[in-house]
Amino acid sequence: MLAAIVATSAAALLAAPTAGILGHRALKRSRNASLMKIDSPHGIDEQGFVRIGGIDQWISVRGEDLTNPVVLELHGGPGASSAIFGPRTRSWEKHFTIVRWDMRGTLKTLGRGGADGQGEMTFERIYADAVEVTDHIRTRLGADKLVLLGHSYGSTFGLRLAREFPERYCAYVGTDQNIHDSGRDNSVHQALLARLRAAKKRKELAAVEALDVDKHRWSARERAMHAKLLATSDPLTLDTMKKVVMGSLWLSPLHSLRELGHFVKGMSFSEQVTAGTSTFDDWADGTAFEIPFFFFQGEKDVLTSPDLARRFFDDVQAPVKEFALIEDCSHFAAFRRPQRFLGLLLAYVQPVVVAGESAAVAAI
């Protein structure tokens, strides 16, 4: 949903990369590559393409100890690969085996097959891919269950997977958590109007006020415009987009200059997936979960409301549950403050996962 602002920022980066800028990038990428090296005797560092849902899809598996809990990350966007944040989240791999997957329509998967080779671009098709990726990783690593981590739009998949397949997952963690209520809550929209009025952005305000009161009737272009204004009207979110998202993409040792273009194209190309989720209602789908359940939300998130996430969380029934705010963060909270996010994983998620594994072994 942030494709427009990402495209603008990426265009600025790629417009005229001078020798000095490219030299600085090369140096930083080299340092990040060194940072990401895994040489522990029981570690794993695998990246490559796996046949999922009839097409080649890119999957990364990284961690310093294969006995650690396995985390399957579902990136946001849609189409916004989280693999670009590898150097920022390197410390996570000391405690967890992190699996990152470029969904169909995303970055390396898009680059491999091109737009025409992505097949069906629907929520249902990618949801089925997620189940297939889950089972591939369970088999590859010999893991009975995985920790499911949903970021932003990926959390839309995550909630449903956690509810439907408790036999495959040992915990659900949502961050930048998307809560769908079929459009009943409009607090994010009203806050945007207030910011535009306060900033005297008359042209932008008029465009937002002209939108249909029923957001289900918005066109793809209108949804993109609204999402761009949500981000650009908030200084903290805009700063995060520039420094954390675009900075990580620019300095990723895993991605070439050409792939920066694939990242931008993937976000725009994947916007079509959101049409299938506009009428979702998470309360109607069910608030009962059979696995431990966690929301770690940016305190100042203007895109996915922490208040709405809290209301849903309060209605959730789960064997263990915990809600925490990540201070001084908007969207992309886990990547803006990766150490704080890791602290939450270690304080709340790791203990219940390890306890569950011990109980399972004892029951054999």
N, C-alpha and C positions, 0 to 999 in steps of 0.2 A: 504493500500500500504506500510505500515511500519511494516508488520508482522514479517519480519526477524529480525529487530533490537529489537523489543519488545520481541520476543522469546528469543533472546540472553540475554537480560537484565533480563528477568524473570527467566531464567534458573540459572543465577548467584545468584538471590535472594533465589531460592528454593533449590539450590544444597546442602547446609549444614547449615540450619538455627539453630544456637546454641541456648542454653537456654537464653543467654543474649540478643541475637537479638530478639528472640520471646518475651521475657519479655518487651523489649523496644517497640516492635510493639504493644503488648497488652495495654501498658500504653497510647501510642499515639492514638490507636483506641478508647480507653475509653474516652479520652479527646475529640476526634472528634465526638463521639456519643453524648456527652453532648452538644457540640457546635450545633449539628444538631437538638436538641429537639425543637419542635414547640408546645408551650402551650398557644398561644394567643386564645382568645375566638372565633374569626372568622377565624381561620387558618385551614389548612388541611395537613395531613401527611398520605398518603395512598400508599402502595406498594403491588403489587400482580400480579397474572396472569389473563389475559383477553383473551377470545377466539377471535382471529383475524386471518382471512384468513384460518380458519380450524385448527389452532394449538394454543396452549397456549403461549402467549407472555407477557413478563414482562413489566409493566408500573408503574411509580412512579409519584405521584401528590403531590407537596409540596408548601406551601406558608403560610404567616402569616395573610393574609386577602383575603378572597374569592372575595372581590369586586375589587381586583387588576386585571390588564390585564393578560390573560393566554398566556403563551409562550410554544409552542410545539417545543422541541428540536429534531433535526435529527442528530444523531451522525455520526462521520466519520468512516474511516477505508478502506473499509467496515468491520464491525464486531468489532469496537472499541467503546464500551459503554462509554457514557459520565457520567454515574451515579457514576463512581469512583471519580469524581471531586466535589462531594457534599460538603465536608467541605470547599474547596477553594471558592466555589460560594455561600456559605451560605447567604451572604449579598444580593444576587439577590432576595432572597425569601421574603425580607421585602417589595419589590416594585412590584413583579410579582409572579404569581402562575406558577411554573416551572414544566412542564411535560417532563419526560424522559422515553424513550422507548427503550428497547433492541430489535432491529429488529431480524427477523428470522436469525439464524446463529450466534447470538451474546450472549455472557456471560450467563445471567440467563435464557434467552429463549433457548439457546443451551443446557444448563445444564438440563433444564426441559425435553426436548424431545430427547436429543441426536442427533448426526449427522443424523441418519436415520429418525428422526422425524421432520425434518425441512421443508420437502416438497420441492416444486420447488424453487431453489435458482437462481432467475433471477432478473434483474432490474425491469422488468414489474410486477413481483409478489410482490416485496417489495413496489413498487410504489402504487399498489392497497391496500396493507396493510396500507400504510401511510394515504390514504384517509379514510379507515375504522377506524383507530386510531383517526383521526381528528374528525369524526362524533361521535365516542364513547365519546371523551372528551367534545365535545360541548353539548351532551346530559347529561353526568354525572355532568357537572358544570353549565349547563344552560347558556353557553356562545354562543352568536350568531356567533362570529368570533374569531379566534386565531391569535396571532403573531407567524409567522413561522420563526424559527431560524435554519439555516443550517450550520453545521460545516464540513469543509473539504469535504469528499466524500458525506456526507449528503446534502451538498449544491447542488449537482447534482440533487438530488430529489427535493430540495427546489425550485430551479428556475422553474422547470416544474410545480410543484404544484401551485406556486404563479401565474404563467401565466394562468393556466387552470381553477383554482377554486377561483376567486376573491370573490365569495359569501361566502367562508369558512374562509378566512383570511383577517385580517385588516392591515397587514404590512408584508414585507419580510425583514429579516436581514440575510446577508451572511457573514461568517467569515472563514478564510482559504478557501476563495471561489474558487472552481474549475470552470475554464472556459474551455469549450471544443470548439475547432475550427477545428475539424477533422484533427488535426496534423499539421496545417500550421505554428504555432509558435513553434520554437525549442529553445527559449532563455534559458529555464531551463536546457535543455540538454547541450547546449554550455557552460553555466556557470559551470556545473558539470565538463566538460572536462577541463576547465580552472583551477578549484580548484585542480583537480588531477595532472595536469601538474605542478602547483606551488608547490604542496606538494611532487613531485617526486614519486608519487604512480604508478610505471610503470606497475605492474601487473594489478591493477584495471583499469588503463587507457587503457591498451590493451583490456581488457574485454569489456569496454564501446565502444571503437572504433570499435570493431568487430561486434557490433549490426547492424542489418539491418537499412538502412536509413529510411525505412518506419516502424515506431513504431507499426503500426497495425499488423505487421507480427511477433512481439515479442511473445515468449512463456510466459506462466505464470511464469516460473522460471526466465526468462530474465527480466520481469517487476519487479519481486521481488528484483532481484539483483540491478537493476537500482534505485529503491526506497530506498534500504538500503544504497547505496552509496550517494544518495542525502542527506540523513540525517547524515551519519557518516562523510562525508567530510566537513560538516559545524559545527564549534564548538558550535555556539549558538543553533542550532537545536539539536545537540547531547546532550548538557547540558539540554535542555528542556525535551527531551525524558527521560533522566535518573532521573532528579529531579522532574519534574512536572508530567509526565505520570506514570513512574514506581513508583515514590514516592507516588503518589495519590493512585495507585492500592494497594501498600503494606500496606498503612495505612487506607484504606477505612473501616469504621465500618460496611458497608453493605455487605462486601464480605469476604468469608472464604479463607483459604489457598487453598483449593480445587478449588475454583472459580478463583483464579489467573491463574490456568491452563486452565480453560474454556475461560478466556479472550484471552490468547495466541492462543489457538486452534481456537477460533472464528475468529480471524483475518486471520489466514491461510485458514480456511475453507471457509470464505466469499470472498476470492480473486477471485473466479470463477465469481462473479457478475460483475466484471469490464470488462469482455469480451464483454458484451452487450452495453458498452458505449464508446468504443474506436473510433467509427465513429461519435459520436454526434457533432453537430455544433450549438452552442448557438445563433449565429447570424442568422443562417438560420431558427432556430425555432422561432425567433421573439424577438425583443427588446422592445415591447410595453407591459406595465404592468398597470393594473387598480388600483393597491394598492400602498401605500407608499413603497419606495424601498431603502434599505440601505446596503452598504458594509463597514465593519470594518475589515481591513486587517493588518496583521503583516508587519511592515515596512521592515523587512529583511527576509521575507519568501522565502526560496529557493525551496520549494515544489510546492506551488501555487503562481505563480508570481503576486505581487501587481501591476506591470505595465500592465500585461494582464487583470487583474481584472478592472483596471482603464479604459483601452480602451473600454471594454465592457460597463462599467458603463456610460461612456460618451455618448454612443449610446442609452442608455435606455431612454424611454419616460415613465414617471410616474407622478402621481399628486403631489408627494413630493419625493425628493430623496436626499441622502447625502452620501458622501464618506469620510472616515477618516482612517488614518494610526495609528496603535498602536506602539508607539515608542519602539525601542530596543527589538523587538520581531520577531521571525521567525514563524514557524508553531505552532499551539496551542496557539495563541496570547491571546485569551479570557481566557484561563486557566492559562497562565503565569502571566498575569496582569488582574485578575478578577475585581479589583476596577476600573481600567481604562475603561474596557469594560462596566461595570455597568454605569459609568459616561456617556458614549456615548449613552447607552440605555435611560438613564434619560433625557439627553439633546435633543435627536433627535426623539427617537421612542415613548416614553411615551406621550409626548404632542400631537402628531398627532393621536395616538390611543384614548386617552381620548377625544380629540376634536371630533373625528369621532363618538364615543359612545354618546356624548352629542347631536350631530346633529341628530343621529338616533332616540334618545328618543324624541327630539323636533318634529320630523317629524311624530311621531305616533299620 
